[in-house]
Amino acid sequence: MEYDAVVVGGGPAGSVTARFAAESGVKVIILERRTEIGVPVLCGEGISQRVDKWNMLEGTRWIASKMDGAKIFSPDGTMVSLSKEMAGNETGYVVYRDIFDQELARRAARSGADIMLNTEVTGLIKTNGKITGIKARRFDEQFEINANIIVGADGVESKIGKWAGINTVLKPYDLETCAQYTLTNIDYNSNYCEFYIGKKLAPGGYIWIFPKGENTFNVGIGVLASLSDSSLPLKLLNKFISNHNELKNGKSIRLLAGAVPVAKPVETVRDNLLLVGDAARHADSITGGGLTTSLQGGKIAGETIGKAVESHRFDKETLSIYETKWKAVFGTKLIRDYIVKEIMLDFDDKTLNMLADSLKDYKFEEFSTLSLVKALVLKHPTLLMRLKPLLKLTDKSLKKA
């Protein structure tokens, strides 16, 4: 088989990349190892309402509920409330992730992309040191596809990136292990995404409660892998639910487990190759959320592929337009939030309680790193030295802007 581009992975980043490449006239195929796009679900299912402006999806079938904002609870129960405009990328909609993913794939197919399910990519084809295609297996059939560009959209610790010589291995302190129930039969009304932090509750991470409508909620936990073993997240999540009056009588209709990168992005471009989504580590190191950046990055990648095919240039220099653009759109935020993660790991529960108490009545004109740092330093000048890396990064970003 011959294609201009092969996208390995049919998640949001892969489907959006394929769609915008196809819209640019690129002959592209998505290879997905699962038998159904979007199944099993692998995230908390939250995304910013900014997606409405991007023309990525049609209709509303993929929306489970609309959020008014976020509530963050410190270890002692102090609450900081943020409106949806200020609360970040995971608090606008709670989605039906399987339908969400399938809608993105449908838009890719409608634009001209081919999709092949139940297909495992087993290696890259290299000719004279140049990537020229992929090797794959479908059922018992081994086959090859020749292509000018390969896109790794294959998730955490991307094999496509590894085979291309990019270090995609995550250290335990840059990986969150997660577990999530979908609970129903809950007598609790909420239009807010709730986040619970604390060393005892979720070491190096947090617990979330996301409403999905009809007395149903996603209740999950992320724990830093370096601070836990494989069984700890579920143990802590079960304990939280049993101690939470509104949740303890809920009935589980789904249990998920997985891993999320909370790391700095990797190199995303080589000759004839791009990485997108979780494969590129385009996930927020504070929340673990990556849907918004997957859509943004996928669009940039697809458009870059279109220009490369049009010019018949597939070298790193040409494809680096993708890396330059995603860094301009959300790269600084990813680095900033990684620094926030590192700083917060040093905060004990007493400090987290103090910070929440300082912010609970603070009226934010905007919710940004700069406004947050200013608010904290105003209340607690002793934090200045610990927060200095954030101030330096913010100043540097402002100067670039």
C-alpha positions, 0 to 999 in steps of 0.5 A, a space after each residue: 500500500 502507498 500513502 502520503 502519510 500514515 497516522 498510528 493511533 485513532 485517538 483524538 490527536 490522530 484523528 484530528 491530524 488525519 482530518 486536516 491532512 486529508 482536507 489539505 489533499 493528503 492521502 492518509 490512513 489511520 491505523 488503530 490497534 483497537 477493534 473500536 475507536 474510543 473504546 475502552 475510555 481512557 480519561 476523566 472526560 473533561 474538556 474546555 468549552 473553547 472546543 466549540 470555536 474550533 469546528 472539530 465536532 458536530 452536534 451535541 451527542 458527545 456532551 454529557 454535561 456542561 460545567 459552571 466551573 471548578 471547585 478545588 478542595 484542600 486537605 482540610 476541606 477549604 474550597 477554592 471556586 473558579 468559574 468555567 472561564 478561569 478553571 482551565 482546559 478540563 472543566 467546560 464539558 464532561 463528554 462521552 469519550 467514546 462518542 467524542 473519539 468516534 465523532 472526530 474519526 468520522 470527521 476524518 473519514 468524511 474528509 477523505 482519511 482511510 481507517 484500518 482497525 484491529 491493526 498493530 504496527 510492529 516496526 518502521 521501514 527504513 531505507 538508507 537510514 530514512 523512514 519510508 513506511 511501517 510494518 503492521 499485522 492485522 489478524 494473521 496477516 503481515 503487511 507493509 505500507 510505504 509512506 512519506 510521513 509517519 505520525 506517532 499518535 500511539 499514546 504514552 511511551 510511544 513506540 513509533 517515537 522510540 523506533 525513530 530514536 526519540 527517548 519516549 520512556 517516562 520516569 516514575 516521577 513523570 507518570 501518573 497512574 490512574 483509576 476511575 469509576 463511573 458511579 450511578 444512583 448518586 443523590 447529588 447535584 453539581 454543575 462543577 468539576 471537583 478536585 481534591 488534593 492532599 498527600 494522604 488522599 492522592 500522593 503527587 496527584 488528586 482525586 476528581 469528581 466529574 458530573 455526567 448527568 442523570 445522577 452519574 459521576 466519574 470519580 477518579 484518582 491520579 497518583 504519581 508513580 514514584 510515590 505508589 505501587 500499582 494497587 495504591 490508586 484503587 485503594 485510595 480511591 475506594 477509601 475516598 468514596 467510602 468516606 464521602 457521604 454523597 458517593 458511598 452508596 453509588 453503584 459502579 457501572 465502569 472501572 478504568 485504569 491507565 497512565 498519563 504523562 506529567 512530563 515535559 514534551 519530547 522532541 516531536 519531529 524527525 525526518 519523515 516523522 511527527 509525534 502528536 498527543 500523549 506520544 508527544 507528552 502534550 498533557 498538562 502536568 498539573 491535571 493530566 488532561 490532554 484533550 485540548 492540546 491533542 485537538 490543537 496539536 493535531 490540527 497544526 500537525 495535519 496542516 503541516 503535513 499538507 504543506 509538506 506533501 504539496 512541496 514534496 519535502 519531508 525533512 525535519 526542517 520542513 516538518 519543524 513548522 509543526 513544532 514551532 507552532 505548537 510551542 507558540 500555542 501551548 508550549 509555554 503553558 506545558 513547561 509552566 505547569 510542569 514547574 508548578 507540578 515540581 513545586 507542589 510536590 514539595 508542599 505538605 498538607 499544611 502548606 496546601 491548606 494555607 494556600 487554599 485559605 489564602 485564595 478562597 476569597 480572592 477575586 481573580 480578574 483572570 486565572 493565570 500563573 502570574 495572577 496566582 503567583 502574585 496572589 500567593 506572594 502578596 499573602 505569603 512573602 516567604 513563598 517568593 523564593 519557592 515560586 521564583 522559577 514561575 515568575 522567571 518563566 512568566 517574565 520570559 513569556 511576556 517578553 517573547 509576546 
